[in-house]
Amino acid sequence: MRSWLLLAALLPHAALASEHGLSLGATAVILTNGANNKLSPRLGLEAAYTYGREAWRLGGGVRWVPGGGGSLPAEVYARVLLTPPSGTWRPAVGPEVGLSGLPINLPSRGGLPNELKDEEARRSRPFYVAVHAQPLRFVFRSFTVSALEVQWGTPIHQPGSALRLQLGLLHLGVVL
């Protein structure tokens, strides 16, 4: 009998309607491929779309990092996030995969030969995988605010060959 009462208490949360959301924000991306490379944050802008249902949010977006160098200093990504379905504070965490136009091979302070740098550039692939966390995400009626998001990732082709660290500074959104 107690299990039926518990199920009845949780039922309103399980029957949540789906929601769509749009957000814009500022981010800082740090890329490195070894101890000899200087870590320098690159500031950028991010636009994202999410579709949420119960505790899951599926989404994707675009990041533009104008000081990032490369032929197209932008990234396209998709992510799946697990988040509490109700309440004002709704932290989220989950995997992200993306296609990055930002160069991983940064100028080296160690004086490596140009041939080695060129070989590293040829081996670089633009696909990455990361863990994305939004510990300070809040929902106020139809608006969302997220600050100090953290993302840690690496290229898919050679995990561990480079490190990607992203800090989401501030994201503002609307639930449609």
N, C-alpha and C positions, 0 to 999 in steps of 0.2 A: 504494500500500500504506500509506503514511504517513497518508493521509486516512482510511482505514478504522480505523487504530489510534486516531486522534484522535476519530473518531466513537464508537468503543467506549468511550473514556475519558469522554466527555461523556454517554453514554447514561443512566447511573444518575441524573444530575441532571435530565435531560429527562423522566424517567418519575415525577416526584414526584406523590404523591397530593394531592388537593385538601384544603384546610383551612378551617375556619370559626373566626372569632375575635370576641371581645367585649372592649371596653375602656371604661374610665371615666377621666376626666381633668379637669384644671383648665386654663383658657385665659384669655387676655386679648385683647380685641378693641378695635381703635382705628379709628374712622371719621372721615373729614374730607371736606369738599366745597369746599375752597378755602383760600387762604393766611390768610384772616381768622378761620378757625375754630380753636379750641383743641383740640389732640390730648389726649384723656384716656382712658387705658385703662379698659376695663370688664371686671371679672373675671366669669367664668362657669364653668359645668360642661358637660361634653360626654360623651355616650354614643354609641358607634359599634359597628357590625357590619361585618365584612369576610369576603369569600370569596376565598381565594387558590388559584391554580393556576399552578404553575411560577413564572414571574417576574412574573405579574400579580396584583394584588389589586383586587377590586371591592368597594365598600362604600358605606355611608351612615350617617347619624346625626342626632342632635339636639343643639343647643347651647342652653342656657338662660343668659341674661345678665340677672340680676334688676335691676341698676342701669342697664340700657340704655335705659329709657324706651320709648316706643311703646306701641301697644295690646296687643301680645303680644311680650314681649322674648325671643323664641326664633328659632332658625333650623333649617331642615331642609336637608340637603345629600346629594349623591351624589358619589363620586370614584372615579377609576381611578388606581392607583399602579403604577409599575414598580419592582421590588425584586429583589435577588439571591435566588435560590431556596434557598441554603444558607449555613451559617455562623452564627456568633453575632451578628455585626454585620450588620444588614440595613437600610441606609438606603433610603428610598423617596422618589419624586417623581412628580407627575402633576397633571392638571387636576381641579378641583372646580367643580361648579355647585350653586347653592342658592337657597333662598327665605328671605329675611330679614325679620323683624319689627322689627329695630332701625332707628331713624331715622337716615338719612344726614345730614339737615340739622341741624347742631348750632347752638346759639346763637352768633351772630356777635359778635366783639369790635369790628367795624368800624362798628356802628351803622347797618346796612342798614334801609331801610323795611320795615314789616310786609308790604306788598303784594309785595315782592320775595321775602321769605321764604315767603309763602303760594304764590307761583308756583313756587318751587323745590320745595316740598312736593308740589304737584300733579304736577309732572313726574317725581318720584321713582318708581321702580319697585322692587319688592322683590327682583328676580332679580339674581344676581351670578355672575361667573365668576372663578376664581382659580387660581393655581399653588400647590400645597401641597408642602412638602418636610419630610421627617423625617430629618435627617442623623444624629441620635443615637438610632436605634432598634435595640434589641437583643432577641434571642430566647434564652431560657434554658429548654430543654425545652418545657414547655407554657405558659410565661409570657412576656409581652412587656413591655418598658419603653421608653418613648420620652420624651425631654426636649428642650426648646428647639426645638420644631417651628416652622416659619415659613410663613406664607401671605400672599400679596400678590394683591389682586384689585380689581375694579371692577364697577360695574353693567353689565348686558348691554345695556340700552336706550341708554345714552350712555357708551361706554367713555371713561375718562379724566375724566368729570365728577365723580367722587368716588374716593377711595382707601380701600381696606380693608386693614388690616394686622392679622394675627392671630398671636399667639405662643402656641403650645401649651406650657404650663409643664411639666406632668408627666402622662403617661398610663400607666396600668397595665392590662394585659389578660391574657386567657387564650385559648389555642388549644384549640378543642374537638375 
